[in-house]
Amino acid sequence: MTQAVPPRMYCIPATQAPVVAVFCRGPSNWAHVGRWDLAAGRYEPGAWLGGRIFPRRSDLSPDGQYLCYFAHKPSATWQHGEAYVALSKLPWLTALHAFATCGTWTRGYYFTEDSSRDDRQMEKLPIPYRLRSIPVVQFANERRRGWSEAEDSPIRDPGDAWDVQRNARMRKPQPHGARVLCVESVGFAGGDFGIDQSVDGLRVRYSLESNGELELLDELQWADWSREGQLLVATRTGRLQIRNLEGDSPEILFEADLSNLEPTRTPAPAWAQSW
């Protein structure tokens, strides 16, 4: 029997709510979105798309309610074409607003509460957010969520328009703690599609700095801190976990195994089909 390949996973935490958007790539050419409720300790499976979602070029609204996602669906027949940006309610993909893009080179958009301007001439959205283009820089989502570039991170070449010719290193201190979570890109940044669970062509390596020592976290494909200082992770075997690092040994406070999820065509509930 052929062993199932674990999904490629990437998560986007809300900045003002204990909610995380979870993106899974696989099986095969399917994409899945879920809602991770940190307060309730629950994973809520949502929509499946027979195409590709680019999670590093997507965003979750600060309140954890709305998703702005960039997708490529070759079989799409609607007026926005096969490469498009859409807004929906997490964890569903029913487009409440959408627009076409120039193709898969699009950087995607993020939510902003700055009402002074946005990067598109569009009708005013019936939510307290506007859209702005995601900057062309490695770890753009992380930078908006408290990560900063490490002092020893390679300097970006001024001629590197897409920021792919270096392996950037990022750091994020533990809230209410002394540890530092680190991540760096590996290989050709932005060009490793389909390799070693890379998401949007970016392979990463996580590590944990504590008491002057560095512990590699090679089993992770995504990680971040909760607001309480617990470690949120997506493992390479397809599991979501909340880890408490205090005490003599780490303790897993929550785990959801997404490795065996299968595509299902579940219609979005009524509340997700309108603003």
C-alpha positions as CSV (number, residue, x, y, z in Angstrom):
1,M,0.0,0.0,0.0
2,T,1.2,3.5,-0.8
3,Q,1.8,5.6,2.3
4,A,-0.2,8.8,2.5
5,V,1.9,11.9,2.0
6,P,1.4,14.4,4.9
7,P,0.0,17.8,3.8
8,R,2.1,20.8,3.4
9,M,0.8,23.2,6.1
10,Y,1.1,26.9,6.9
11,C,-0.9,28.9,9.5
12,I,-1.8,32.6,9.9
13,P,-2.7,33.7,13.4
14,A,-5.2,36.5,14.0
15,T,-3.5,39.5,15.7
16,Q,-6.5,40.4,17.9
17,A,-8.2,37.0,18.6
18,P,-7.2,33.5,19.6
19,V,-7.9,32.1,16.1
20,V,-5.5,30.7,13.5
21,A,-6.2,30.1,9.8
22,V,-4.8,26.7,8.7
23,F,-3.9,26.0,5.1
24,C,-3.2,22.5,3.9
25,R,-1.9,21.5,0.5
26,G,-2.8,17.9,-0.5
27,P,-3.7,15.3,-1.1
28,S,-2.7,15.7,-4.7
29,N,-4.0,19.0,-6.3
30,W,-6.3,19.9,-3.4
31,A,-6.2,22.7,-0.9
32,H,-8.0,22.8,2.4
33,V,-8.7,25.6,4.9
34,G,-9.5,25.2,8.6
35,R,-10.1,27.3,11.7
36,W,-8.0,26.6,14.8
37,D,-9.8,27.9,17.8
38,L,-7.0,28.3,20.5
39,A,-9.4,29.3,23.3
40,A,-11.7,26.3,22.8
41,G,-8.9,23.9,21.9
42,R,-10.7,22.9,18.7
43,Y,-10.0,22.5,15.0
44,E,-12.8,23.2,12.6
45,P,-12.4,21.8,9.1
46,G,-13.7,24.1,6.3
47,A,-13.6,24.3,2.6
48,W,-11.7,22.3,0.0
49,L,-10.5,23.8,-3.4
50,G,-9.6,21.7,-6.4
51,G,-6.7,24.0,-7.1
52,R,-4.0,25.8,-5.2
53,I,-4.1,28.4,-2.5
54,F,-0.9,30.4,-1.8
55,P,-1.0,30.9,2.0
56,R,2.0,33.2,2.2
57,R,0.2,35.5,-0.1
58,S,-3.0,35.4,1.9
59,D,-4.1,36.9,5.2
60,L,-6.5,36.6,8.1
61,S,-8.3,39.7,9.5
62,P,-7.2,40.9,12.9
63,D,-10.5,39.7,14.5
64,G,-10.1,36.2,12.9
65,Q,-13.3,36.4,10.9
66,Y,-12.3,37.1,7.3
67,L,-9.9,35.5,4.9
68,C,-8.2,37.2,2.0
69,Y,-6.8,34.4,-0.1
70,F,-4.9,34.2,-3.4
71,A,-5.9,31.1,-5.4
72,H,-5.1,29.5,-8.8
73,K,-7.8,27.2,-10.1
74,P,-7.2,26.2,-13.7
75,S,-10.7,24.8,-14.1
76,A,-12.3,28.1,-13.0
77,T,-15.0,29.4,-15.4
78,W,-16.1,32.6,-13.6
79,Q,-15.4,36.1,-14.8
80,H,-12.3,36.5,-12.5
81,G,-10.4,33.9,-14.4
82,E,-8.2,31.1,-13.0
83,A,-5.9,33.3,-10.8
84,Y,-7.8,35.5,-8.4
85,V,-8.0,37.1,-4.9
86,A,-11.1,36.5,-2.9
87,L,-12.5,37.5,0.5
88,S,-14.4,34.9,2.5
89,K,-15.4,34.0,6.1
90,L,-13.0,31.5,7.8
91,P,-12.9,28.6,7.3
92,W,-14.9,28.8,4.1
93,L,-13.9,30.0,0.6
94,T,-17.3,31.3,-0.7
95,A,-16.2,34.5,-2.3
96,L,-18.0,37.5,-0.8
97,H,-15.7,39.8,-2.9
98,A,-13.2,38.8,-5.6
99,F,-11.1,40.2,-8.4
100,A,-8.8,38.9,-11.1
101,T,-5.0,39.1,-11.0
102,C,-2.3,39.2,-13.6
103,G,-1.3,35.6,-12.8
104,T,0.6,33.7,-10.2
105,W,3.2,36.4,-9.8
106,T,0.7,38.3,-7.8
107,R,1.9,39.1,-4.3
108,G,-1.6,38.9,-2.7
109,Y,-3.2,41.3,-0.2
110,Y,-3.4,41.8,3.5
111,F,-5.9,43.4,5.8
112,T,-5.3,46.9,7.3
113,E,-7.2,49.0,9.6
114,D,-5.7,52.1,8.1
115,S,-8.6,53.7,6.2
116,S,-6.5,56.3,4.5
117,R,-6.0,54.3,1.3
118,D,-5.7,50.9,-0.2
119,D,-3.9,49.5,-3.2
120,R,-7.0,48.9,-5.4
121,Q,-9.8,51.0,-6.7
122,M,-12.6,49.0,-5.3
123,E,-15.9,49.6,-3.7
124,K,-15.8,50.1,0.1
125,L,-15.9,46.7,1.8
126,P,-18.7,46.3,4.5
127,I,-16.0,45.4,7.1
128,P,-13.7,47.6,9.2
129,Y,-10.7,46.7,7.0
130,R,-9.1,47.7,3.7
131,L,-6.7,45.8,1.5
132,R,-3.1,46.5,0.8
133,S,-0.5,44.6,-1.4
134,I,1.7,42.2,0.5
135,P,5.3,43.6,0.3
136,V,7.8,41.7,-1.8
137,V,10.0,40.5,1.1
138,Q,10.6,37.1,2.7
139,F,8.3,36.3,5.7
140,A,6.0,39.2,5.0
141,N,3.2,37.7,7.1
142,E,5.5,37.0,10.0
143,R,6.8,40.6,10.0
144,R,3.3,41.9,10.6
145,R,3.0,39.5,13.5
146,G,5.9,40.5,15.7
147,W,8.8,38.8,13.9
148,S,11.9,40.8,13.1
149,E,14.9,40.1,10.9
150,A,17.9,38.8,12.8
151,E,21.1,40.8,13.1
152,D,23.0,38.0,11.3
153,S,20.4,37.7,8.5
154,P,22.0,38.2,5.0
155,I,21.5,41.7,3.6
156,R,19.2,41.9,0.7
157,D,20.8,42.8,-2.6
158,P,19.3,46.1,-4.0
159,G,19.0,44.3,-7.3
160,D,17.1,41.4,-5.9
161,A,13.6,42.5,-6.9
162,W,11.8,39.4,-5.6
163,D,14.0,38.8,-2.5
164,V,14.9,35.3,-3.5
165,Q,18.7,35.5,-3.6
166,R,19.4,35.1,0.1
167,N,18.3,33.0,3.1
168,A,16.7,35.4,5.5
169,R,16.6,34.7,9.2
170,M,13.8,35.9,11.5
171,R,13.3,36.0,15.3
172,K,10.4,36.3,17.7
173,P,10.8,36.5,21.5
174,Q,8.5,34.4,23.6
175,P,5.7,36.4,25.3
176,H,6.1,36.3,29.0
177,G,9.2,34.1,28.6
178,A,12.9,34.1,27.9
179,R,13.0,31.9,24.8
180,V,13.3,33.1,21.2
181,L,11.7,31.3,18.2
182,C,13.8,31.4,15.0
183,V,13.1,30.6,11.4
184,E,15.2,30.8,8.3
185,S,14.6,30.1,4.6
186,V,16.5,27.3,3.1
187,G,17.6,26.7,-0.5
188,F,16.4,29.0,-3.3
189,A,13.9,31.2,-1.6
190,G,10.7,31.4,-3.5
191,G,11.6,28.7,-6.1
192,D,11.4,25.4,-4.3
193,F,7.8,24.5,-5.3
194,G,6.9,20.9,-4.5
195,I,10.1,20.3,-2.5
196,D,10.2,19.1,1.1
197,Q,6.8,20.5,2.2
198,S,7.7,24.0,1.0
199,V,4.8,26.5,0.9
200,D,4.7,29.1,-1.8
201,G,8.2,27.9,-2.9
202,L,9.8,28.8,0.5
203,R,11.4,26.0,2.5
204,V,12.0,26.9,6.1
205,R,13.9,25.6,9.2
206,Y,12.8,26.4,12.7
207,S,14.9,26.5,15.9
208,L,14.5,27.5,19.5
209,E,17.0,29.7,21.4
210,S,17.1,29.2,25.1
211,N,19.8,29.9,27.7
212,G,22.3,30.6,25.0
213,E,21.7,27.2,23.3
214,L,20.0,26.6,20.0
215,E,17.7,23.6,19.5
216,L,16.8,22.7,15.9
217,L,13.1,22.0,15.4
218,D,13.4,20.0,12.2
219,E,10.1,18.2,12.7
220,L,8.2,21.5,12.2
221,Q,6.9,23.1,9.0
222,W,5.3,26.1,10.8
223,A,5.5,27.6,14.3
224,D,4.7,30.7,16.2
225,W,3.9,31.8,19.8
226,S,0.5,32.1,21.3
227,R,-0.2,35.4,23.2
228,E,0.3,33.4,26.4
229,G,3.8,32.2,25.4
230,Q,2.9,28.6,24.4
231,L,4.4,27.2,21.2
232,L,2.0,26.7,18.3
233,V,3.2,24.2,15.7
234,A,2.3,22.3,12.5
235,T,4.5,19.2,12.3
236,R,5.8,17.6,9.1
237,T,3.6,14.6,9.9
238,G,0.5,16.8,9.6
239,R,-0.3,17.6,13.2
240,L,-1.3,20.8,14.8
241,Q,-0.1,21.1,18.4
242,I,0.0,23.6,21.3
243,R,3.1,22.9,23.4
244,N,3.8,24.2,26.9
245,L,7.6,24.6,27.2
246,E,7.6,25.4,30.9
247,G,8.8,22.7,33.4
248,D,11.2,19.9,33.0
249,S,9.8,18.6,29.7
250,P,7.5,20.0,27.0
251,E,3.9,19.1,27.3
252,I,1.4,18.8,24.4
253,L,-1.7,20.6,25.5
254,F,-3.6,20.1,22.3
255,E,-3.2,18.0,19.1
256,A,-5.2,17.6,15.9
257,D,-4.1,15.1,13.3
258,L,-4.8,16.4,9.8
259,S,-2.7,13.9,7.9
260,N,-5.6,11.8,6.8
261,L,-8.1,14.5,5.7
262,E,-9.8,13.7,2.4
263,P,-11.4,16.2,0.1
264,T,-15.2,16.6,0.6
265,R,-17.5,19.0,-1.2
266,T,-19.3,20.4,1.8
267,P,-21.4,23.5,1.0
268,A,-20.6,26.6,3.1
269,P,-23.2,27.3,5.9
270,A,-25.6,30.1,5.4
271,W,-23.6,32.5,7.7
272,A,-20.6,32.2,5.4
273,Q,-22.4,33.1,2.2
274,S,-23.0,36.8,2.9
275,W,-21.3,39.6,4.8
